[in-house]
Amino acid sequence: MTQIIASQTTHEFDVVSNPEFLKQGAAVEDFLRPDRVVIGSNSERASKIMQELYAPFVRNGNPIIVMDVKSAEMTKYAANSFLAVKISYMNEIANICEKIGANADMVRVGMSADARIGSQFLYPGLGYGGSCFPKDVKALIKTARDNGCNHKLILSADIINHEQREIFVRKILNRFGENLTGKTFGIWGLAFKPKTNDMRMAPSITIINALLERGAKIQAFDPKADGSQIWGDKITYAPSAYEALKNADCMLLLTEWNEFRQPDFDKMKSLMKSPVIFDGRNQYDPAALDGFEYHCVGKGVEPVLSGLPV
């Protein structure tokens, strides 16, 4: 990098690696109150300038960590890949829970009480998406591969993440059959996570495409994300969550927006052709779903039925 810039200018300069750790949906808060600032620099002058620049944002005592450029770049990849591994690990545990009759949510609570583990990124669901985790995991895999290093754990996290969406689709097909012609699915959530309109690598893309390939009709709603650039007129974009459920054979919850946390279940039931929910985010309490057939992630009793025949 230094040689490339030097070939284009005679001015004095320094190269600094300053990876960002901003979460979509909370980027401003993360910038103003970072839990740490990482500066990669081989120049004492540049390091001092960067520390002065960030000083107003770390008055709470959180650290500014100075290291070499390559270590700073690696810190970004290592941090995101670790969180990706944690998500994939919990999803794998959830899949085992389903098979043996355990409850992944209870397992999560028991694990997260251990201070060494913590509670963040430990929720079973449809896997990670967005622009950061998939990209950084693949970048670290390639870096390791190019340098002859073992990368089995990171590669497994990437594979499990893709498989998690396929497992969810398989549950739907086990319930409705391979041919979904004539079936309508109401989708709640398109973005890869709440509080953003970002659909890059979103689980909804894999799941909706799989349903469309089998002839399903899709009625989708998301508070912010617009799927028209991906599907065009292949799916219907409902103006509200309840509109997406009109005459639906099934509702799929794919993004855990706050708007979806406490819906009117009686209204949902009155709108749907059949009261079936596939909850990809484990957002609902089965005890509150009177009269619904409820499928979720990582719970051994599958499906949870409330007064309905199997």
C-alpha positions in Angstrom: 0.0 0.0 0.0 2.8 2.4 0.9 4.6 1.8 -2.4 1.4 2.3 -4.4 0.7 5.7 -2.7 4.3 6.8 -3.0 4.2 6.3 -6.7 1.4 8.8 -7.0 2.6 11.7 -4.7 5.7 13.4 -3.4 3.9 14.6 -0.2 4.8 13.0 3.1 2.2 10.5 4.3 1.5 7.6 6.6 -0.7 4.5 6.2 -3.0 3.6 9.2 -5.3 0.6 9.5 -8.3 1.7 11.6 -10.9 -1.1 11.5 -14.5 -0.2 12.4 -16.6 -2.3 14.7 -20.0 -0.7 14.0 -23.2 -2.7 14.2 -25.9 -1.9 11.6 -28.8 -0.4 13.4 -26.5 1.0 16.1 -23.7 2.5 14.1 -23.9 6.1 15.5 -24.0 4.9 19.1 -21.1 2.5 18.4 -19.0 5.3 16.9 -19.7 7.8 19.7 -19.1 5.2 22.4 -16.8 2.5 21.1 -15.8 -0.3 23.5 -12.4 -0.1 22.0 -10.5 1.6 19.2 -7.9 -0.3 17.2 -5.1 1.5 15.4 -2.7 -0.2 13.2 0.3 1.9 12.4 4.1 1.6 12.0 4.5 5.4 12.4 4.7 7.0 15.9 3.6 10.3 14.4 0.5 8.8 12.8 -0.4 6.8 15.9 -0.2 9.9 18.0 -2.5 11.8 15.6 -5.0 8.9 15.7 -5.0 8.8 19.5 -5.7 12.5 19.7 -8.5 12.2 17.2 -10.3 9.4 19.1 -9.6 10.8 22.6 -13.0 12.6 23.0 -14.8 9.3 22.3 -13.1 7.2 24.9 -13.5 9.4 28.0 -15.3 6.5 29.7 -12.0 4.7 29.9 -12.3 2.2 27.1 -9.0 1.6 25.4 -7.3 2.8 22.3 -5.1 -0.1 21.2 -2.1 0.6 19.0 -0.5 -2.2 17.1 1.1 -2.9 13.7 -0.9 -2.6 10.5 -1.3 -6.4 9.8 -2.3 -7.2 13.3 -5.0 -4.5 13.2 -6.4 -5.9 10.0 -6.3 -9.4 11.5 -8.1 -8.2 14.6 -11.1 -7.2 12.5 -11.3 -10.5 10.7 -10.7 -12.5 13.9 -13.4 -10.6 15.9 -16.1 -11.0 13.3 -15.2 -14.6 12.6 -15.3 -15.5 16.3 -18.8 -14.1 16.5 -19.8 -16.1 13.4 -18.3 -19.3 15.0 -20.3 -18.6 18.1 -23.6 -18.2 16.1 -23.0 -21.3 14.1 -22.0 -23.3 17.2 -25.3 -22.4 18.9 -27.2 -23.3 15.8 -25.5 -26.7 15.7 -26.4 -27.2 19.4 -30.0 -26.2 18.6 -30.2 -28.9 15.8 -28.9 -31.5 18.2 -31.5 -30.3 20.8 -34.3 -30.9 18.4 -33.2 -34.5 17.8 -32.8 -35.5 21.4 -35.8 -33.6 22.8 -34.0 -30.8 24.5 -34.9 -27.1 24.5 -32.2 -24.9 22.9 -33.5 -21.8 24.6 -33.1 -23.4 28.0 -29.6 -24.6 27.0 -28.8 -21.0 25.9 -29.9 -19.6 29.3 -27.8 -22.2 31.1 -24.7 -21.5 29.0 -25.0 -17.7 29.1 -24.9 -17.6 32.9 -21.3 -18.7 32.6 -19.3 -15.4 32.6 -16.7 -17.0 30.3 -19.4 -17.5 27.6 -21.8 -14.6 28.0 -25.2 -14.1 26.3 -24.4 -12.3 23.1 -24.6 -14.0 19.8 -25.9 -17.1 21.4 -29.4 -17.2 20.0 -30.4 -20.1 17.7 -32.1 -19.1 14.5 -31.4 -18.8 10.8 -27.7 -17.9 10.9 -25.8 -14.7 10.3 -26.0 -12.5 7.2 -25.3 -8.9 6.2 -22.2 -7.4 4.7 -19.6 -8.1 7.4 -19.7 -11.6 8.9 -20.0 -13.5 5.6 -17.4 -11.4 3.9 -14.9 -11.5 6.8 -15.3 -15.2 7.4 -14.6 -15.9 3.7 -11.7 -13.5 3.7 -10.1 -15.2 6.7 -10.7 -18.6 5.2 -8.9 -17.5 2.0 -6.0 -15.9 4.0 -5.5 -19.1 5.9 -5.7 -21.2 2.8 -3.3 -19.0 0.8 -0.8 -19.3 3.6 -1.1 -23.1 4.2 -2.8 -22.7 7.6 -5.5 -24.8 9.2 -8.9 -23.2 8.8 -11.3 -26.1 9.6 -13.2 -24.3 12.5 -13.8 -21.1 10.5 -14.8 -23.1 7.4 -17.2 -25.2 9.5 -18.9 -22.0 10.7 -19.4 -20.9 7.1 -20.9 -24.3 6.1 -23.2 -24.5 9.1 -24.5 -21.0 8.4 -25.6 -22.0 4.9 -27.0 -25.3 6.1 -29.1 -23.7 8.8 -31.3 -22.0 6.2 -31.6 -25.3 4.3 -32.7 -27.1 7.5 -35.4 -24.5 8.0 -36.6 -24.9 4.4 -36.6 -28.7 4.9 -38.9 -28.3 7.9 -41.4 -26.4 5.8 -41.3 -29.0 3.0 -41.7 -31.8 5.5 -44.9 -30.1 6.6 -46.3 -29.0 3.2 -44.6 -31.3 0.7 -42.2 -30.7 -2.1 -44.8 -29.2 -4.5 -45.9 -25.9 -3.0 -48.1 -24.9 -5.9 -51.3 -23.3 -4.6 -49.7 -22.6 -1.2 -49.3 -19.0 0.1 -46.7 -18.1 2.6 -46.9 -14.8 4.6 -43.3 -13.6 5.3 -42.6 -11.3 8.2 -39.1 -9.8 7.8 -36.7 -9.6 4.8 -33.7 -7.7 6.2 -30.8 -9.8 7.6 -31.4 -8.2 11.0 -33.8 -5.7 12.6 -33.2 -1.9 12.5 -31.7 -2.0 9.0 -32.9 -2.3 5.4 -29.8 -4.3 4.5 -30.7 -7.6 2.7 -27.2 -8.7 1.8 -26.8 -12.4 2.5 -30.1 -12.3 4.4 -31.6 -15.7 5.3 -34.9 -14.5 3.6 -33.3 -14.7 0.2 -32.3 -18.4 0.4 -35.7 -19.3 2.0 -37.9 -17.4 -0.3 -36.0 -18.6 -3.4 -36.4 -22.2 -2.3 -40.2 -21.7 -1.9 -40.6 -19.9 -5.2 -38.7 -22.7 -7.0 -41.4 -25.1 -5.7 -44.3 -23.0 -6.9 -45.2 -21.1 -3.7 -46.9 -17.7 -3.6 -45.1 -15.2 -1.3 -46.7 -12.3 0.5 -43.9 -10.4 2.3 -43.7 -7.5 4.7 -40.6 -5.7 6.2 -40.7 -2.4 8.0 -37.7 -1.1 6.1 -36.2 -3.6 3.6 -37.4 -3.6 0.0 -37.0 -6.9 -1.9 -38.1 -5.6 -5.3 -34.6 -5.4 -6.6 -34.1 -9.1 -5.8 -37.5 -10.6 -6.8 -39.2 -7.9 -8.8 -42.9 -8.9 -9.2 -42.2 -12.6 -8.4 -43.5 -11.9 -4.8 -46.2 -9.6 -3.4 -45.1 -6.8 -1.1 -47.7 -6.2 1.6 -48.3 -2.8 3.1 -48.4 -4.2 6.6 -47.6 -7.4 8.5 -51.3 -8.4 8.8 -51.9 -7.8 5.1 -49.1 -10.3 4.4 -51.1 -13.0 6.2 -54.4 -12.7 4.2 -55.3 -16.3 3.1 -51.9 -17.5 3.9 -51.3 -21.2 4.5 -48.4 -20.4 6.8 -46.5 -17.5 8.4 -42.7 -17.4 8.4 -41.0 -15.1 10.8 -37.5 -14.4 9.3 -36.4 -11.2 11.0 -36.9 -10.4 14.7 -38.3 -6.8 14.4 -39.7 -5.4 17.6 -42.9 -4.7 15.6 -43.4 -8.5 15.3 -42.9 -9.4 19.0 -46.4 -9.0 20.3 -48.9 -9.4 17.5 -52.6 -9.9 17.7 -52.7 -13.7 17.4 -56.5 -13.7 17.1 -56.4 -11.3 14.2 -53.6 -13.4 12.6 -55.7 -16.5 12.9 -58.7 -14.8 11.4 -56.7 -13.7 8.3 -54.9 -16.9 7.6 -56.2 -19.9 5.7 -54.5 -22.2 8.2 -52.9 -21.2 11.5 -49.4 -22.4 11.0 -46.3 -20.5 12.1 -42.6 -21.3 11.3 -40.7 -19.0 13.7 -37.0 -18.8 12.5 -36.1 -16.5 15.5 -37.8 -18.3 18.4 -39.7 -15.1 19.1 -43.0 -16.5 20.4 -44.1 -18.3 23.5 -45.9 -21.5 22.5 -48.2 -21.0 25.5 -49.6 -17.8 23.9 -50.4 -19.5 20.6 -53.8 -21.0 21.3 -55.0 -22.8 18.2 -51.8 -22.4 16.3 -49.4 -25.1 14.9 -46.0 -23.7 15.9 -42.6 -24.7 14.6 -39.4 -23.1 15.8 -35.6 -23.7 16.1 -33.9 -26.0 18.6 -36.9 -27.3 20.6 -37.4 -31.1 20.8 -41.2 -31.0 20.7 -41.7 -30.3 17.0 -44.2 -28.9 16.2 -45.8 -27.4 19.3 -49.5 -27.8 18.9 -52.2 -26.0 20.7 -55.5 -27.9 20.3 -54.7 -28.9 16.7 -54.4 -32.4 15.3 -51.0 -33.3 13.9 
